[in-house]
């Protein structure tokens, strides 16, 4: 079967097996929940919440309420793991306020147990909730508390994570200089630790900063570095984030098709993990790309999807940006009222959350729209607001780019020294590894040689035993073959004798009848029996290496037929042209009877009143087909006789025998009667 069939079959089997796997997973989780062991019970509850997250948010929340980990008196490491997983589920449900409450309880619990590592982790997670709630001051406070604890513990790598997140807060507040310094400081820490996931996060943030500075080449470089490190860390979510941001850079450059392709690639992973904020961002980038391509309908389609996803994740800033682009689409269609409506929707978002960058863009767009409606006073007010925001931001792009370049140069210098030290260490490690590999290789070779010698000895013994057994088997088979050949000859001999007895009985019977028609029928039957007995005679008479040629059989048959019908041999010119070939017993009997029947008909009917005549018989192979041609130059068939209707017994028998051979038969009436019979030879060749 084609490979595509098996591929589709495998796909269907996997689909059919998926529910069984899910049920098995749920059963194993439920077994943990039902356990009397506290550690297993609470592990099962968190696992159940993670399982139901894919199915039912309400059920997930209910399970999380039951998972009161602080009452379980769990070991610190297990408590930390389960609380982290619980916090992640709450974040994925976008219940940020509930997440803050859960982590407040966790902080109090860990403080009582003097578990500083856990406290630092709870401050880090808590800062994430505050960030999504746009409570940047509380977010920074939590980060600073976490950094303070980690600094006292000397955990530089974990501290680098929080420094990087501080830079993210600075970036959101427009403190770009601090954001750049934080990103490079964190990257420097991660370089020393060589942790791929953290390096990926750091490079991602550096890419974001350069994207804001409109240094798209630098941004793409950092996004590519982020993708490489996320790939090494096997972090699909981080990797697709880097891919999505690279696509955004391509869109900003006007490379729309490449950017769209990357967004769709990232979207597949985001949708799989239900990352609604990232889904909303990717849809926004697609809307932005189609806006740049002047495909406004497609742009609106993706922007509507972005608004829908961002509504689920409560990401208001993303909704505001989507409305801003939708207003631009309406302006391009010259629908000023609709454009102003979407601009107002974007402006309304800013009543919930403060974002000066977005407000600057909205007010600038609003000024242009009001100007188109000749509302000059309102347009001027919007323009003044946009300029005021831009002046308040006071972004010195040149200075920021210069600082970023200096920081990058320091980082590259430190990276070079670090690489040099690593290379020396790696070189020594390689040398040690080579020596170890050499010793291992020698040991393996010695082991293989011993194994090879043992194998040769065992193989030699086995071969001698097999040879002895083969000789014994061959002698047995040869003896059985001789016996079976003798039995087969005896069977053919007895069949021939039985047929001769039947023929003799018919001959005797014919002497006691006065009916000429009955005598004729008995004679024809005897002729057919003789035809079959000759075949069996030729088989039992041939020696082992002797061939019993089918032509010899026919040469024996023809004189007997002439004698049977008391024909003067001098009046019949019998011409036979038969090739030497192999013919199976299954073909020999019906073929012999066919020849008997056709020649008998010619002898009886073709030459009335003893007239002279000629019978031609040819038999030869044509590829895999056997060809039998018999013709006479007699009086031919009467006009009213139709061979194919098989009205006579003779023709009925001829067509029946031809069907047994699976042969085709063609009859010609020109200059007498001619038969052309062809069939495919059988494989069980017993008679030649």
Secondary structure, 3 states (H helix, E strand, C coil): CCHHHHHHHHHHHHHHHHHHHHHHHHHHHHHHHCCCCHHHHHHHHHHHHHHHHCCCHHHHHHHHHHCCHHHCCCCHHHHHHHHHHHHHHHHHCCCHHHHHHHHHHHHHHHHHCCCHHHHHHHHHHHHHHHHHCCCHHHHHHHHHHHHHHHHHHCCHHHHHHHHHHHHHHHHHHCCHHHHHHHHHHHHHHHHHHCCHHHHHHHHHHHHHHHHHCCCHHHHHHHHHHHHHHHHHCCCHHHHHHHHHHHHHHHHHCCCHHHHHHHHHHHHHHHHHHCCHHHHHHHHHHHHHHHHHCCCHHHHHHHHHHHHHHHHHCCCHHHHHHHHHHHHHHHHHCCCHHHHHHHHHHHHHHCCCCCCHHHHHHHHHHHHHHHHHCCCHHHHHHHHHHHHHHHHHHCCCHHHHHHHHHHHHHHHHHHHHHHHHHHHHHHHHHHHHHHHHHHHHHHHHHHHHHHHHHHHHHHHHHHHHHHHHHHHHHHHHHHHHHHHHHHHHHHHHHHHHHHHHHHHHHHHHHHCCCCCHHHHHHHHHHHHHHHHHHHHHHHHHHCCCCCCCCHHHHHHHHHHHHHHHCCCCHHHEEEEEEECCCCECHHHHHHHHHHHHHHHHHHHHHHCHHHCCEEEEEEEEEECCEEEEEEEECCCCCCCCCCHHHCCCHHHHHHHHHHHHCCCEEEEECCCCEEEEEEEECCCCCCEC
